[in-house]
Amino acid sequence: MKTLVRIPQDAELPLVGLIQVGVIDRGTNLLQIRCSTMCNLNCVFCSTDSGNLSKHHAVEYMIDTSYLLDGLKKIIAFKGKIHAFLDSVGDPLTHLNFLDLMSGLSQMKGVQSLAFETNGILLTDEMIEELAEIGVGRINLSIHALDDDLNRKLTGFGKYDTQRIIELARQVNQRMELTLTPVWIPGLNDQEMPKLVEFAKREIKNKKYPVIGIQKYEVHKYGRKAKGAKPVSWWKFYRALDELGRKQEINLRLSPKDFGIERAEGLPLAFKKGENVRVEIRTLGWMRNEMIGVADDRCITVVNCNAQPGKILKAKILRDKDNIYIAR
């Protein structure tokens, strides 16, 4: 059974530094906001090995709403105007106070747009109405097929109801923009991509954003490899997108500009790769034999570590890209 680490108002864990939870600034006007690591599905292709069947993750995280909002005010004050995008290594709707979080974000100075990614399972009619009233501008919906049996196989959820997700998608698009974000898994759902493109073209009536953004199936060291799937290179993926786009008369090769994303000053790096730092251990890491430490207002994942909270140790920074830190 996994341990749930709540990050409360009085937490001494900075919001920046981790890949799995908190705030990620990749040097653009978009902030990735990760409020929860939990997932209600166990997708066979999941690159982050999320869900209750995870083999690698012993810990889940959830940030209390007030703590996250207070921290975001400081980050946005530095960044200026931003697009707030709630994504997750799981599903952001697993956050216990998701609507309160979105409401707080919608009222925050500097937030130009508000959107989030979800598999849709936890969406309800009432929630869609509330999200629209709050001011959410777009939902990215991860649906990977229009076939029930295949969806159940891909998501590891035997009660997956494709028609219900389709109906919810229609309701979402009556109130806000909707972008389908299927993962193309060569060898498993190839035949579904044309169907999803056709559905998106026919059903989704957006004014601002693309109706569909097909994602590439990726295999990661600590992710899941779907049986029967055949990973392809980026070159082959884009060639397949272009070919499908020509047949369907739609541009499927999207760029950040399609979502209003532009380069912007990023949060300053606290450390550089190769640097030795003194880290105070605070709590359990996402994977076994990892701990989360803090130094210079950044979280640092310390690998090969089982030190007790409060321990101060020296660690060498192995990764510093995008202010996401891993050390040993």
NUVO-633916 format. One record per residue (C-alpha): residue in three letters; x, y, z. Coordinates in steps of 0.02 Angstrom, whole numbers, plus 50000, padded with zeros to 5 digits. Last residue first. Example, Ala and Ser with C-alpha at 12.3 -4.5 7.8 and 13.67 -1.06 7.14 Angstrom:
Ser506844994750357Ala506154977550390
This chain:
Arg511625058349745Ala510615072549673Ile509105075549564Tyr508435093049537Ile507055099749426Asn507405118149400Asp507025116349214Lys508615105949191Asp509655103649349Arg510115085249353Leu511515075549441Ile511805087749585Lys513045080449709Ala512455078149888Lys513105082950060Leu512025078750208Ile510875086650335Lys509715074450426Gly508065082050481Pro507025068350402Gln507945051550417Ala509175046050284Asn508645032450162Cys509615038250010Asn510135030149847Val509355045149758Val509115062549831Thr507665071749751Ile507955090249779Cys506655103049827Arg507155121149803Asp507135136149920Asp509045136349939Ala509145118149993Val507805105250029Gly507815086250030Ile506655073149961Met507145055149994Glu507445040349877Asn507735022049912Arg506005017749845Met505275029949722Trp504315046049749Gly505455051749890Leu505015051650074Thr505175067550176Arg506255082250235Ile508105078750212Glu509165094450230Val510355096250083Arg512115103350081Val512645105549901Asn513985098949783Glu513845105449605Gly513985093449458Lys512415099949373Lys512085117849425Phe511105124349573Ala509775137349614Leu509245140049434Pro508305156249409Leu506445155049370Gly506195156249184Glu506085171649075Ala504825168848936Arg504725158948775Glu502975157748704Ile501455146648729Gly499825152748653Phe499145135148631Asp499485133548444Lys501125142548480Pro501735127248576Ser501745117548411Leu500555105348329Arg500855093148188Leu499075086848164Asn498525099548034Ile496865093647962Glu496295087447792Gln495935069747855Lys497045061247726Arg498365074947735Gly498335074447926Leu498545055647928Glu500095057147819Asp500795071647921Leu500515062448084Ala501345046748016Arg502855056947959Tyr502895065248131Phe502945048348218Lys504235041348097Trp505415055948132Trp505065055048319Ser505645036948317Val504415022648341Pro503895012148490Lys503034995748443Ala501684990448564Gly501224972048580Lys501344972148770Ala501304989948833Lys502924995348914Arg502615003649080Gly503695017649151Tyr505265017249257Lys506515016349115His505395026048998Val504495020648840Glu503605034248744Tyr501995033548643Lys501855049848547Gln500405061448581Ile499015066448460Gly498365084148486Ile496535086048438Val495285100348423Pro496635113648410Tyr496325129348514Lys495445146048486Lys493675144848420Asn493325126648459Lys491825117048395Ile492205098748430Glu491025085848354Arg491475082948173Lys493325086948171Ala493625078548340Phe492635063048290Glu493565061548125Val495235063348214Leu494705050248342Lys494185038248204Pro495795040948107Met496795037348267Glu495805021848316Gln496535009948187Asp498285012648257Asn497715008148433Leu498824993448484Gly500274990648363Pro500875008448370Ile500235017048529Trp499585034148479Val499215043148643Pro497585052548632Thr497475071048676Leu495735077348629Thr495625096148646Leu494065104548714Glu493615123048726Met492265128548848Arg490415127348889Gln489635117048750Asn491305108548726Val491235101248900Gln489515093948866Arg490115085448709Ala491615078348799Leu490475071948939Glu489435062748809Ile490995055148733Ile491625049848905Arg489935041548939Gln489995032748772Thr491725025848809Asp491205017748973Tyr492745010749060Lys492124997849185Gly493594985849166Phe494894999249197Gly496644994049146Thr496715009549036Leu497265001248874Lys496234985448892Arg494664994648946Asn494885007048804Leu495094992648681Asp493504984148739Asp492515000248735Asp493045006048561Leu493205024648527Ala495065024548568His496415033848663Ile495455046748763Ser496495059248861Leu495425075048869Asn496285091948872Ile495055103948951Arg495015122148901Gly494515139448962Val494165136449146Gly493245151949207Ile492485147049373Glu490775146149291Ala491435133649164Leu492225123149301Glu490585123249398Glu489575117349248Ile490845103749209Met490805098149391Glu488915096249387Asp488965085349232Thr490305074449312Leu492155071949278Leu493065058249375Ile493305046849223Gly493815061149110Asn495605055649076Thr496125073149128Glu497225087749075Phe496945105549135Ala496645123349077Leu496655141149145Ser497105156449045Gln497895173449073Val498355170849257Gly499285186649307Lys498215191349456Met497395176149535Gln495515174649528Ser495505159549411Leu496855151249516Gly495795151849672Ser494305144449582Met495385130749507Leu496035126049680Asp494295126249755Leu493695114849614Phe495135102749641Asn494875100949828Leu495215082249852His496495081449711Thr496105065949607Leu495515077749470Pro497345081449433Asp497575064149352Gly499185054149367Val500935060949326Ser499935076949325Asp499325091649224Leu498605108149279Phe498995121849154Ala499075139949208His499505151549063Ile500575165649127Lys500675184649144Gly502135190649250Lys503465177549290Phe504085184549456Ala502355188849524Ile501795172049452Ile503035162949564Lys502535172549720Lys500675170249691Leu500985151849652Gly501655148749826Asp500085155549908Leu498985145449791Leu499915129249825Tyr499875131450014Ser498035136150012Thr497565121049907Asp498485107750006Ile499745098549897Met499465079949867Tyr500845067149851Glu500875048249825Val502255036749887Ala502855018949852His503135021749667His504055008649564Lys502874994149530Ser501305004649509Leu499694994649517Asn498795008149616Gly498995020649475Ser500495028649393Asp501955020349303Thr502565037149235Ser502595032449050Cys500875024149064Phe500675011748920Val499624998649012Cys498555012349088Asn498195009349271Leu496785021549305Asn496205031949455Cys497835041549464Met498715050049609Thr500155062249590Ser499195077449649Cys499325096349631Arg500475097149480Ile500495114449403Gln501405116249238Leu501695134749213Leu501555142149039Asn502385158548987Thr503945148848940Gly505605144349022Arg505155126649073Asp504335131649237Ile503705116649337Val502645119049493Gly502285106249629Val502215087349611Gln503035073549510Ile504515082049428Leu505175090249587Gly506175106249612Val504935120249638Leu503485120649762Pro504645122249912Leu504375109650053Glu504305116750229Ala502475112950250Asp501405124550356Gln499975125350231Pro500025106550202Ile500975094750086Arg500095078250115Val501185062950087Leu500115047650051Thr501035031150079Lys500675017249954Met500005000050000
